[in-house]
Amino acid sequence: MMRVEWGAGVIASTIANVNRDPKKPPFSPTDFTLHFTKVAAADEPISLEEAMSSWT
């Protein structure tokens, strides 16, 4: 189901970017998805335990 949500977000952001004001920032697929959020890049890798705790 999450793949469908991501695909819909990509399509929605593409349509929104085609029709947006050039002076405004572009849209991202995460602007149109519920379960995907923007995350900042990590400076260093996280441990397996930290990754597993974020899955629940």
C-alpha distance matrix in Angstrom:
0.0 3.8 5.4 5.3 6.5 8.8 10.1 10.8 12.6 14.6 15.7 16.6 18.5 20.3 21.5 22.5 24.4 26.2 27.5 28.2 31.7 32.7 34.2 30.9 28.5 25.5 22.0 19.2 15.5 15.3 17.5 14.9 11.8 11.8 10.4 12.2 15.9 18.9 20.7 24.3 25.2 26.8 30.5 30.3 27.8 26.7 27.4 25.2 25.8 24.7 21.5 20.7 21.7 19.2 16.2 16.9
3.8 0.0 3.8 5.3 4.9 6.2 8.6 9.8 10.4 12.4 14.3 15.1 16.3 18.3 20.0 20.7 22.2 24.4 25.8 26.1 29.4 30.2 31.5 28.2 25.5 22.7 19.2 16.2 12.6 12.1 14.7 12.6 9.3 9.5 7.6 8.6 12.4 15.2 17.0 20.5 21.4 23.2 26.8 26.8 24.5 23.6 24.7 22.7 23.4 22.1 18.8 18.6 19.5 16.6 14.0 15.3
5.4 3.8 0.0 3.8 5.4 5.1 6.2 8.6 9.8 10.6 12.4 14.1 15.3 16.6 18.6 19.8 21.0 22.8 24.6 25.3 28.7 29.3 30.9 27.9 25.2 22.0 18.8 15.7 12.0 12.7 15.4 13.3 10.7 12.1 10.6 10.5 14.1 16.3 18.1 21.3 21.8 23.8 27.3 27.3 25.1 24.6 25.8 23.9 25.2 23.9 20.4 20.5 21.9 19.1 16.5 18.3
5.3 5.3 3.8 0.0 3.8 5.5 5.1 6.2 8.6 9.9 10.7 12.2 14.2 15.4 16.7 18.2 19.9 21.4 22.9 23.9 27.5 28.4 30.3 27.2 25.0 21.7 18.4 15.8 12.0 13.0 15.0 12.1 10.1 11.7 11.3 11.8 15.4 17.8 20.2 23.5 24.4 26.7 30.2 30.5 28.4 28.0 29.3 27.4 28.5 27.0 23.7 23.7 24.7 21.8 19.3 20.6
6.5 4.9 5.4 3.8 0.0 3.8 5.5 5.1 6.2 8.7 10.0 10.4 12.1 14.2 15.4 16.2 18.0 20.1 21.2 21.7 25.2 26.3 27.8 24.5 22.3 19.3 15.7 13.2 9.4 9.8 11.6 8.7 6.3 8.0 8.1 8.7 12.1 14.8 17.5 20.9 22.3 24.7 28.3 28.9 27.1 26.5 28.1 26.6 27.4 25.5 22.4 22.7 23.2 20.0 18.0 19.2
8.8 6.2 5.1 5.5 3.8 0.0 3.8 5.4 5.0 6.3 8.7 9.8 10.5 12.3 14.4 15.1 16.2 18.4 20.1 20.4 23.8 24.4 25.9 22.8 20.2 17.0 13.7 10.7 7.0 8.0 10.6 8.6 6.7 9.3 8.9 7.8 10.8 12.7 15.3 18.4 19.5 22.1 25.6 26.2 24.6 24.5 26.4 25.1 26.3 24.4 21.1 22.0 22.8 19.4 17.8 19.6
10.1 8.6 6.2 5.1 5.5 3.8 0.0 3.8 5.3 5.1 6.3 8.6 9.9 10.7 12.5 14.2 15.3 16.8 18.7 19.7 23.3 23.9 25.9 23.1 20.8 17.3 14.3 11.9 8.3 10.6 12.5 10.2 9.4 12.3 12.5 11.5 14.4 15.8 18.6 21.5 22.3 25.1 28.4 29.1 27.6 27.7 29.5 28.2 29.6 27.8 24.5 25.3 26.4 23.1 21.2 23.1
10.8 9.8 8.6 6.2 5.1 5.4 3.8 0.0 3.8 5.4 5.1 6.0 8.5 9.9 10.7 12.1 14.1 15.5 16.8 17.9 21.5 22.7 24.7 21.7 19.9 16.6 13.3 11.6 8.1 10.2 11.0 7.9 7.9 10.9 12.2 11.8 14.4 16.2 19.4 22.5 23.9 26.8 30.2 31.2 29.8 29.8 31.7 30.5 31.6 29.6 26.4 27.1 27.8 24.3 22.7 24.1
12.6 10.4 9.8 8.6 6.2 5.0 5.3 3.8 0.0 3.8 5.5 5.1 6.0 8.4 9.9 10.3 11.9 14.1 15.4 15.7 19.2 20.2 21.8 18.7 16.5 13.3 9.9 7.9 4.4 6.6 7.5 5.0 5.6 9.3 10.7 9.5 11.4 12.8 16.2 19.1 20.7 23.8 27.2 28.5 27.4 27.5 29.8 29.0 30.0 27.6 24.7 25.8 26.2 22.6 21.5 23.1
14.6 12.4 10.6 9.9 8.7 6.3 5.1 5.4 3.8 0.0 3.8 5.5 5.2 6.1 8.7 9.9 10.4 12.3 14.4 15.0 18.5 18.9 20.9 18.2 15.9 12.3 9.6 7.5 4.8 8.3 9.5 8.2 9.1 12.8 13.6 11.7 13.3 13.9 17.0 19.4 20.5 23.8 26.9 28.2 27.3 27.9 30.3 29.6 31.0 28.7 25.7 27.1 27.9 24.3 23.2 25.3
15.7 14.3 12.4 10.7 10.0 8.7 6.3 5.1 5.5 3.8 0.0 3.8 5.5 5.1 6.3 8.6 9.9 10.8 12.6 14.2 17.8 18.7 21.1 18.7 17.1 13.5 10.9 10.1 7.8 11.3 11.5 9.4 11.0 14.6 16.0 14.7 16.5 17.2 20.5 23.0 24.2 27.5 30.6 32.0 31.1 31.6 33.9 33.1 34.5 32.3 29.2 30.4 31.2 27.6 26.3 28.1
16.6 15.1 14.1 12.2 10.4 9.8 8.6 6.0 5.1 5.5 3.8 0.0 3.8 5.4 5.2 6.1 8.5 10.0 10.8 11.9 15.6 17.0 19.1 16.4 15.1 11.9 9.0 8.9 7.2 10.0 9.0 6.8 9.5 12.9 15.1 14.1 15.3 16.2 19.8 22.4 24.2 27.5 30.7 32.4 31.7 32.0 34.5 33.8 34.9 32.4 29.6 30.8 31.1 27.4 26.5 27.9
18.5 16.3 15.3 14.2 12.1 10.5 9.9 8.5 6.0 5.2 5.5 3.8 0.0 3.8 5.5 5.0 5.9 8.5 9.9 10.0 13.5 14.3 16.2 13.4 11.7 8.3 5.5 5.7 5.3 8.5 7.6 7.1 9.9 13.6 15.4 13.5 14.0 14.1 17.6 19.7 21.4 25.0 27.9 29.9 29.5 30.1 32.9 32.7 33.9 31.2 28.5 30.2 30.4 26.7 26.2 27.9
20.3 18.3 16.6 15.4 14.2 12.3 10.7 9.9 8.4 6.1 5.1 5.4 3.8 0.0 3.8 5.5 5.1 6.2 8.7 9.9 13.4 13.7 16.4 14.4 12.9 9.3 7.9 8.3 8.2 11.8 11.3 10.7 13.3 17.0 18.7 16.6 17.3 17.1 20.4 22.2 23.4 27.0 29.8 31.7 31.3 32.3 35.0 34.7 36.3 33.7 30.9 32.6 33.2 29.5 28.8 30.8
21.5 20.0 18.6 16.7 15.4 14.4 12.5 10.7 9.9 8.7 6.3 5.2 5.5 3.8 0.0 3.8 5.5 5.2 6.4 8.6 12.3 13.6 16.4 14.5 14.0 10.9 9.5 10.9 10.7 13.9 12.5 11.3 14.4 17.9 20.1 18.7 19.4 19.5 23.0 25.0 26.6 30.2 33.0 35.0 34.7 35.4 38.2 37.8 39.1 36.5 33.7 35.3 35.7 31.9 31.2 32.8
22.5 20.7 19.8 18.2 16.2 15.1 14.2 12.1 10.3 9.9 8.6 6.1 5.0 5.5 3.8 0.0 3.8 5.5 5.3 5.9 9.6 11.3 13.5 11.2 11.0 8.3 6.9 9.3 10.0 12.6 10.4 10.0 13.6 16.9 19.4 17.8 17.9 17.8 21.4 23.2 25.2 28.8 31.6 33.8 33.8 34.5 37.4 37.3 38.4 35.6 33.0 34.8 34.8 31.0 30.7 32.2
24.4 22.2 21.0 19.9 18.0 16.2 15.3 14.1 11.9 10.4 9.9 8.5 5.9 5.1 5.5 3.8 0.0 3.8 5.4 5.1 8.3 8.8 11.4 9.5 8.9 5.9 6.1 8.7 10.5 13.2 11.6 12.2 15.5 18.9 20.9 18.8 18.4 17.6 20.9 22.2 23.8 27.6 30.0 32.4 32.7 33.8 36.8 37.0 38.4 35.5 33.0 35.1 35.3 31.5 31.4 33.2
26.2 24.4 22.8 21.4 20.1 18.4 16.8 15.5 14.1 12.3 10.8 10.0 8.5 6.2 5.2 5.5 3.8 0.0 3.8 5.9 8.8 9.3 12.6 11.8 11.9 9.3 9.8 12.2 13.5 16.6 15.0 15.0 18.3 21.8 23.9 21.9 22.0 21.2 24.5 25.8 27.2 31.0 33.3 35.7 35.9 37.1 40.1 40.1 41.6 38.8 36.2 38.2 38.6 34.8 34.5 36.4
27.5 25.8 24.6 22.9 21.2 20.1 18.7 16.8 15.4 14.4 12.6 10.8 9.9 8.7 6.4 5.3 5.4 3.8 0.0 3.8 6.8 8.8 11.7 10.8 12.0 10.2 10.6 13.6 15.0 17.6 15.3 15.2 18.8 22.0 24.6 23.0 22.8 22.3 25.8 27.2 29.0 32.7 35.2 37.7 38.0 38.9 42.0 42.1 43.3 40.4 37.9 39.8 39.9 36.1 35.8 37.4
28.2 26.1 25.3 23.9 21.7 20.4 19.7 17.9 15.7 15.0 14.2 11.9 10.0 9.9 8.6 5.9 5.1 5.9 3.8 0.0 3.8 6.1 8.4 7.1 8.6 7.7 8.7 12.3 14.4 16.4 13.8 14.7 18.4 21.3 23.9 22.0 21.3 20.4 23.7 24.8 26.9 30.6 32.9 35.6 36.2 37.2 40.4 40.8 41.9 38.7 36.6 38.7 38.5 34.7 34.8 36.4
31.7 29.4 28.7 27.5 25.2 23.8 23.3 21.5 19.2 18.5 17.8 15.6 13.5 13.4 12.3 9.6 8.3 8.8 6.8 3.8 0.0 3.8 5.4 5.5 8.4 9.0 11.1 14.8 17.4 19.1 16.4 17.8 21.4 24.2 26.7 24.7 23.5 22.3 25.3 26.0 28.1 31.8 33.8 36.8 37.7 38.8 42.2 42.8 43.9 40.7 38.7 41.0 40.7 36.9 37.4 39.0
32.7 30.2 29.3 28.4 26.3 24.4 23.9 22.7 20.2 18.9 18.7 17.0 14.3 13.7 13.6 11.3 8.8 9.3 8.8 6.1 3.8 0.0 3.8 5.5 7.6 8.3 11.4 14.8 17.8 19.6 17.5 19.3 22.7 25.7 27.8 25.3 23.9 22.2 24.9 25.1 26.8 30.5 32.2 35.2 36.4 37.8 41.3 42.2 43.5 40.2 38.3 40.8 40.7 37.0 37.6 39.5
34.2 31.5 30.9 30.3 27.8 25.9 25.9 24.7 21.8 20.9 21.1 19.1 16.2 16.4 16.4 13.5 11.4 12.6 11.7 8.4 5.4 3.8 0.0 3.8 6.7 9.2 12.3 15.7 19.1 20.2 17.8 20.1 23.5 26.1 28.2 25.7 23.8 21.9 24.4 24.3 26.2 29.8 31.3 34.6 36.0 37.4 40.9 42.1 43.2 39.8 38.1 40.8 40.4 36.7 37.7 39.5
30.9 28.2 27.9 27.2 24.5 22.8 23.1 21.7 18.7 18.2 18.7 16.4 13.4 14.4 14.5 11.2 9.5 11.8 10.8 7.1 5.5 5.5 3.8 0.0 3.8 6.5 9.1 12.5 15.9 16.7 14.2 16.6 19.9 22.3 24.5 22.2 20.2 18.5 21.2 21.4 23.7 27.2 29.1 32.2 33.5 34.6 38.0 39.1 40.0 36.6 35.0 37.5 37.0 33.3 34.2 35.8
28.5 25.5 25.2 25.0 22.3 20.2 20.8 19.9 16.5 15.9 17.1 15.1 11.7 12.9 14.0 11.0 8.9 11.9 12.0 8.6 8.4 7.6 6.7 3.8 0.0 3.8 6.6 9.5 13.2 13.8 11.9 14.8 17.7 20.2 21.9 19.3 17.2 15.1 17.7 17.9 20.0 23.6 25.5 28.6 29.7 30.9 34.4 35.4 36.5 33.1 31.4 34.1 33.7 30.0 31.0 32.8
25.5 22.7 22.0 21.7 19.3 17.0 17.3 16.6 13.3 12.3 13.5 11.9 8.3 9.3 10.9 8.3 5.9 9.3 10.2 7.7 9.0 8.3 9.2 6.5 3.8 0.0 3.8 6.6 10.1 11.6 10.1 12.5 15.4 18.4 19.9 17.2 15.8 14.0 16.9 17.6 19.4 23.1 25.3 28.1 28.8 30.0 33.3 34.0 35.3 32.1 30.0 32.5 32.5 28.7 29.3 31.3
22.0 19.2 18.8 18.4 15.7 13.7 14.3 13.3 9.9 9.6 10.9 9.0 5.5 7.9 9.5 6.9 6.1 9.8 10.6 8.7 11.1 11.4 12.3 9.1 6.6 3.8 0.0 3.8 6.8 8.2 6.5 8.7 11.6 14.7 16.4 14.0 12.9 11.8 15.2 16.6 18.7 22.4 25.0 27.5 27.8 28.6 31.7 32.1 33.2 30.1 27.9 30.1 30.0 26.2 26.4 28.3
19.2 16.2 15.7 15.8 13.2 10.7 11.9 11.6 7.9 7.5 10.1 8.9 5.7 8.3 10.9 9.3 8.7 12.2 13.6 12.3 14.8 14.8 15.7 12.5 9.5 6.6 3.8 0.0 3.8 5.3 5.4 7.6 9.5 12.6 13.7 10.8 10.1 9.1 12.4 14.2 16.0 19.6 22.5 24.6 24.6 25.3 28.3 28.6 29.8 26.8 24.4 26.6 26.7 22.9 23.0 25.1
15.5 12.6 12.0 12.0 9.4 7.0 8.3 8.1 4.4 4.8 7.8 7.2 5.3 8.2 10.7 10.0 10.5 13.5 15.0 14.4 17.4 17.8 19.1 15.9 13.2 10.1 6.8 3.8 0.0 3.8 5.3 5.6 6.6 10.2 11.1 8.6 9.2 9.4 12.8 15.4 17.0 20.3 23.5 25.2 24.6 25.0 27.7 27.4 28.5 25.8 23.1 24.9 25.2 21.4 21.0 22.9
15.3 12.1 12.7 13.0 9.8 8.0 10.6 10.2 6.6 8.3 11.3 10.0 8.5 11.8 13.9 12.6 13.2 16.6 17.6 16.4 19.1 19.6 20.2 16.7 13.8 11.6 8.2 5.3 3.8 0.0 3.8 5.3 5.1 7.7 8.4 5.7 5.5 6.4 10.0 13.0 15.1 18.2 21.6 23.3 22.7 22.7 25.4 25.2 26.0 23.1 20.7 22.4 22.3 18.5 18.4 20.1
17.5 14.7 15.4 15.0 11.6 10.6 12.5 11.0 7.5 9.5 11.5 9.0 7.6 11.3 12.5 10.4 11.6 15.0 15.3 13.8 16.4 17.5 17.8 14.2 11.9 10.1 6.5 5.4 5.3 3.8 0.0 3.8 5.9 8.3 10.4 8.7 7.9 8.6 12.4 15.0 17.6 20.8 24.0 26.1 25.8 25.8 28.6 28.6 29.1 26.1 23.9 25.6 25.1 21.3 21.4 22.7
14.9 12.6 13.3 12.1 8.7 8.6 10.2 7.9 5.0 8.2 9.4 6.8 7.1 10.7 11.3 10.0 12.2 15.0 15.2 14.7 17.8 19.3 20.1 16.6 14.8 12.5 8.7 7.6 5.6 5.3 3.8 0.0 3.8 6.9 9.5 8.8 9.6 11.3 15.0 18.0 20.4 23.4 26.8 28.5 27.8 27.6 30.0 29.6 30.1 27.3 24.9 26.1 25.8 22.0 21.5 22.6
11.8 9.3 10.7 10.1 6.3 6.7 9.4 7.9 5.6 9.1 11.0 9.5 9.9 13.3 14.4 13.6 15.5 18.3 18.8 18.4 21.4 22.7 23.5 19.9 17.7 15.4 11.6 9.5 6.6 5.1 5.9 3.8 0.0 3.8 5.9 5.7 7.6 10.3 13.6 17.0 19.3 21.9 25.5 26.8 25.7 25.1 27.3 26.5 26.9 24.3 21.8 22.7 22.4 18.8 18.0 18.9
11.8 9.5 12.1 11.7 8.0 9.3 12.3 10.9 9.3 12.8 14.6 12.9 13.6 17.0 17.9 16.9 18.9 21.8 22.0 21.3 24.2 25.7 26.1 22.3 20.2 18.4 14.7 12.6 10.2 7.7 8.3 6.9 3.8 0.0 3.8 5.8 7.6 11.1 13.9 17.5 20.0 22.1 25.8 26.9 25.7 24.6 26.4 25.6 25.4 22.9 20.7 21.2 20.4 16.9 16.2 16.5
10.4 7.6 10.6 11.3 8.1 8.9 12.5 12.2 10.7 13.6 16.0 15.1 15.4 18.7 20.1 19.4 20.9 23.9 24.6 23.9 26.7 27.8 28.2 24.5 21.9 19.9 16.4 13.7 11.1 8.4 10.4 9.5 5.9 3.8 0.0 3.8 6.5 10.2 12.2 16.0 18.0 19.8 23.6 24.2 22.6 21.3 23.0 21.9 21.9 19.5 17.1 17.5 17.0 13.5 12.5 13.1
12.2 8.6 10.5 11.8 8.7 7.8 11.5 11.8 9.5 11.7 14.7 14.1 13.5 16.6 18.7 17.8 18.8 21.9 23.0 22.0 24.7 25.3 25.7 22.2 19.3 17.2 14.0 10.8 8.6 5.7 8.7 8.8 5.7 5.8 3.8 0.0 3.8 6.9 9.2 12.9 14.7 16.9 20.6 21.5 20.2 19.4 21.5 20.9 21.3 18.7 16.1 17.3 17.1 13.4 12.9 14.5
15.9 12.4 14.1 15.4 12.1 10.8 14.4 14.4 11.4 13.3 16.5 15.3 14.0 17.3 19.4 17.9 18.4 22.0 22.8 21.3 23.5 23.9 23.8 20.2 17.2 15.8 12.9 10.1 9.2 5.5 7.9 9.6 7.6 7.6 6.5 3.8 0.0 3.8 6.3 9.9 12.5 14.8 18.4 19.8 19.1 18.5 21.0 21.0 21.3 18.2 16.2 17.9 17.3 13.5 14.1 15.6
18.9 15.2 16.3 17.8 14.8 12.7 15.8 16.2 12.8 13.9 17.2 16.2 14.1 17.1 19.5 17.8 17.6 21.2 22.3 20.4 22.3 22.2 21.9 18.5 15.1 14.0 11.8 9.1 9.4 6.4 8.6 11.3 10.3 11.1 10.2 6.9 3.8 0.0 3.8 6.8 9.5 12.3 15.7 17.6 17.5 17.5 20.5 21.1 21.7 18.4 16.6 19.1 18.6 14.9 16.0 18.0
20.7 17.0 18.1 20.2 17.5 15.3 18.6 19.4 16.2 17.0 20.5 19.8 17.6 20.4 23.0 21.4 20.9 24.5 25.8 23.7 25.3 24.9 24.4 21.2 17.7 16.9 15.2 12.4 12.8 10.0 12.4 15.0 13.6 13.9 12.2 9.2 6.3 3.8 0.0 3.8 6.4 8.7 12.2 14.0 14.0 14.0 17.2 18.2 18.9 15.4 14.0 16.8 16.4 12.9 14.7 17.0
24.3 20.5 21.3 23.5 20.9 18.4 21.5 22.5 19.1 19.4 23.0 22.4 19.7 22.2 25.0 23.2 22.2 25.8 27.2 24.8 26.0 25.1 24.3 21.4 17.9 17.6 16.6 14.2 15.4 13.0 15.0 18.0 17.0 17.5 16.0 12.9 9.9 6.8 3.8 0.0 3.8 6.3 9.2 11.7 12.7 13.3 16.9 18.6 19.5 16.0 15.1 18.4 18.0 14.9 17.2 19.6
25.2 21.4 21.8 24.4 22.3 19.5 22.3 23.9 20.7 20.5 24.2 24.2 21.4 23.4 26.6 25.2 23.8 27.2 29.0 26.9 28.1 26.8 26.2 23.7 20.0 19.4 18.7 16.0 17.0 15.1 17.6 20.4 19.3 20.0 18.0 14.7 12.5 9.5 6.4 3.8 0.0 3.8 6.5 8.8 9.8 11.4 15.1 16.9 18.4 15.3 14.2 17.8 18.1 15.3 17.5 20.4
26.8 23.2 23.8 26.7 24.7 22.1 25.1 26.8 23.8 23.8 27.5 27.5 25.0 27.0 30.2 28.8 27.6 31.0 32.7 30.6 31.8 30.5 29.8 27.2 23.6 23.1 22.4 19.6 20.3 18.2 20.8 23.4 21.9 22.1 19.8 16.9 14.8 12.3 8.7 6.3 3.8 0.0 3.8 5.4 6.8 8.2 12.0 14.4 15.8 12.7 12.4 16.1 16.3 14.2 16.8 19.7
30.5 26.8 27.3 30.2 28.3 25.6 28.4 30.2 27.2 26.9 30.6 30.7 27.9 29.8 33.0 31.6 30.0 33.3 35.2 32.9 33.8 32.2 31.3 29.1 25.5 25.3 25.0 22.5 23.5 21.6 24.0 26.8 25.5 25.8 23.6 20.6 18.4 15.7 12.2 9.2 6.5 3.8 0.0 3.8 7.0 9.4 12.9 15.9 17.5 14.7 14.9 18.7 18.9 17.3 20.0 22.9
30.3 26.8 27.3 30.5 28.9 26.2 29.1 31.2 28.5 28.2 32.0 32.4 29.9 31.7 35.0 33.8 32.4 35.7 37.7 35.6 36.8 35.2 34.6 32.2 28.6 28.1 27.5 24.6 25.2 23.3 26.1 28.5 26.8 26.9 24.2 21.5 19.8 17.6 14.0 11.7 8.8 5.4 3.8 0.0 3.8 6.6 9.8 12.9 14.7 12.5 12.8 16.5 17.2 16.2 18.8 21.7
27.8 24.5 25.1 28.4 27.1 24.6 27.6 29.8 27.4 27.3 31.1 31.7 29.5 31.3 34.7 33.8 32.7 35.9 38.0 36.2 37.7 36.4 36.0 33.5 29.7 28.8 27.8 24.6 24.6 22.7 25.8 27.8 25.7 25.7 22.6 20.2 19.1 17.5 14.0 12.7 9.8 6.8 7.0 3.8 0.0 3.8 6.7 9.4 11.7 10.0 9.7 13.3 14.6 13.8 15.9 19.1
26.7 23.6 24.6 28.0 26.5 24.5 27.7 29.8 27.5 27.9 31.6 32.0 30.1 32.3 35.4 34.5 33.8 37.1 38.9 37.2 38.8 37.8 37.4 34.6 30.9 30.0 28.6 25.3 25.0 22.7 25.8 27.6 25.1 24.6 21.3 19.4 18.5 17.5 14.0 13.3 11.4 8.2 9.4 6.6 3.8 0.0 3.8 6.7 8.2 6.2 6.7 10.2 11.1 10.8 13.2 16.0
27.4 24.7 25.8 29.3 28.1 26.4 29.5 31.7 29.8 30.3 33.9 34.5 32.9 35.0 38.2 37.4 36.8 40.1 42.0 40.4 42.2 41.3 40.9 38.0 34.4 33.3 31.7 28.3 27.7 25.4 28.6 30.0 27.3 26.4 23.0 21.5 21.0 20.5 17.2 16.9 15.1 12.0 12.9 9.8 6.7 3.8 0.0 3.8 5.4 5.2 6.3 8.7 10.0 11.0 13.0 15.5
25.2 22.7 23.9 27.4 26.6 25.1 28.2 30.5 29.0 29.6 33.1 33.8 32.7 34.7 37.8 37.3 37.0 40.1 42.1 40.8 42.8 42.2 42.1 39.1 35.4 34.0 32.1 28.6 27.4 25.2 28.6 29.6 26.5 25.6 21.9 20.9 21.0 21.1 18.2 18.6 16.9 14.4 15.9 12.9 9.4 6.7 3.8 0.0 3.8 5.5 5.1 6.1 8.6 10.0 10.9 13.5
25.8 23.4 25.2 28.5 27.4 26.3 29.6 31.6 30.0 31.0 34.5 34.9 33.9 36.3 39.1 38.4 38.4 41.6 43.3 41.9 43.9 43.5 43.2 40.0 36.5 35.3 33.2 29.8 28.5 26.0 29.1 30.1 26.9 25.4 21.9 21.3 21.3 21.7 18.9 19.5 18.4 15.8 17.5 14.7 11.7 8.2 5.4 3.8 0.0 3.8 5.4 5.1 6.2 8.7 10.1 11.8
24.7 22.1 23.9 27.0 25.5 24.4 27.8 29.6 27.6 28.7 32.3 32.4 31.2 33.7 36.5 35.6 35.5 38.8 40.4 38.7 40.7 40.2 39.8 36.6 33.1 32.1 30.1 26.8 25.8 23.1 26.1 27.3 24.3 22.9 19.5 18.7 18.2 18.4 15.4 16.0 15.3 12.7 14.7 12.5 10.0 6.2 5.2 5.5 3.8 0.0 3.8 5.5 5.2 6.5 9.1 11.0
21.5 18.8 20.4 23.7 22.4 21.1 24.5 26.4 24.7 25.7 29.2 29.6 28.5 30.9 33.7 33.0 33.0 36.2 37.9 36.6 38.7 38.3 38.1 35.0 31.4 30.0 27.9 24.4 23.1 20.7 23.9 24.9 21.8 20.7 17.1 16.1 16.2 16.6 14.0 15.1 14.2 12.4 14.9 12.8 9.7 6.7 6.3 5.1 5.4 3.8 0.0 3.8 5.5 5.3 6.7 9.7
20.7 18.6 20.5 23.7 22.7 22.0 25.3 27.1 25.8 27.1 30.4 30.8 30.2 32.6 35.3 34.8 35.1 38.2 39.8 38.7 41.0 40.8 40.8 37.5 34.1 32.5 30.1 26.6 24.9 22.4 25.6 26.1 22.7 21.2 17.5 17.3 17.9 19.1 16.8 18.4 17.8 16.1 18.7 16.5 13.3 10.2 8.7 6.1 5.1 5.5 3.8 0.0 3.8 5.4 5.3 7.5
21.7 19.5 21.9 24.7 23.2 22.8 26.4 27.8 26.2 27.9 31.2 31.1 30.4 33.2 35.7 34.8 35.3 38.6 39.9 38.5 40.7 40.7 40.4 37.0 33.7 32.5 30.0 26.7 25.2 22.3 25.1 25.8 22.4 20.4 17.0 17.1 17.3 18.6 16.4 18.0 18.1 16.3 18.9 17.2 14.6 11.1 10.0 8.6 6.2 5.2 5.5 3.8 0.0 3.8 5.5 6.1
19.2 16.6 19.1 21.8 20.0 19.4 23.1 24.3 22.6 24.3 27.6 27.4 26.7 29.5 31.9 31.0 31.5 34.8 36.1 34.7 36.9 37.0 36.7 33.3 30.0 28.7 26.2 22.9 21.4 18.5 21.3 22.0 18.8 16.9 13.5 13.4 13.5 14.9 12.9 14.9 15.3 14.2 17.3 16.2 13.8 10.8 11.0 10.0 8.7 6.5 5.3 5.4 3.8 0.0 3.8 5.6
16.2 14.0 16.5 19.3 18.0 17.8 21.2 22.7 21.5 23.2 26.3 26.5 26.2 28.8 31.2 30.7 31.4 34.5 35.8 34.8 37.4 37.6 37.7 34.2 31.0 29.3 26.4 23.0 21.0 18.4 21.4 21.5 18.0 16.2 12.5 12.9 14.1 16.0 14.7 17.2 17.5 16.8 20.0 18.8 15.9 13.2 13.0 10.9 10.1 9.1 6.7 5.3 5.5 3.8 0.0 3.8
16.9 15.3 18.3 20.6 19.2 19.6 23.1 24.1 23.1 25.3 28.1 27.9 27.9 30.8 32.8 32.2 33.2 36.4 37.4 36.4 39.0 39.5 39.5 35.8 32.8 31.3 28.3 25.1 22.9 20.1 22.7 22.6 18.9 16.5 13.1 14.5 15.6 18.0 17.0 19.6 20.4 19.7 22.9 21.7 19.1 16.0 15.5 13.5 11.8 11.0 9.7 7.5 6.1 5.6 3.8 0.0
